[in-house]
Amino acid sequence: VGAIGLGTGSAICHAQPGERWTAFEIDRSVADAARDPALFRFMPVCGPDVPVIIGDARLTLGREADGAYDLLLIDAFSSDSIPVHLMTREAVALYRTKLKPDGLLVMHISNRYLELETVLAAVAEAEGLVIRAGRFAAQEPSSGNGYVAPSNVAVLAASEADLGELAGDPRWRVPQSSGTK
């Protein structure tokens, strides 16, 4: 698994035994903070040996072997700052070269102001990929602090078969591109 956008390292806690994860983070101070147990516990507990590659993921991922990943997780959005360069046709084409033929591209696209599903659906269509999108509420009730919010996620794959069970799961819908180019 390749994870673009380390943040606090919470995604690393989804790693299963036998999986190898690599994180790609543009900002060394973010990686340092994620590894500091006085600040966050995700990396120290769940991924103390997970390599973190520092630099722009378009460049650092580009140096990785083609077909090296079963899954790429793009989770580099910071609050409502959308790094659109990570969801362009060029970026998706790069991700495809780094994925195995049946690999999955998972993109966390939550934000408050922009609807990104149709844009990503247009990219998927142009690249000959299938896409599913889902909106998922937090599994814990909000403590009233306002920090619990639903997540919007898109999954792209080369074929319906590559989506596996997700293809028939009613929580995942096929977003329309609305002719966006």
Secondary structure, 3 states (H helix, E strand, C coil): CEEECCCCCHHHHHCCCCCCCEEEECCHHHHHHHHCCCCCCHHHHHCCCCCEEECCHHHHHHHCCCCCEEEEEECCCECCECCHHHCCHHHHHHHHHHEEEEEEEEEECCCCCCCCHHHHHHHHHHCCCEEEEEEECCCCCCCCCCCCCCEEEEEEECCCHHHHHHHHCCCCECCCCCCCC
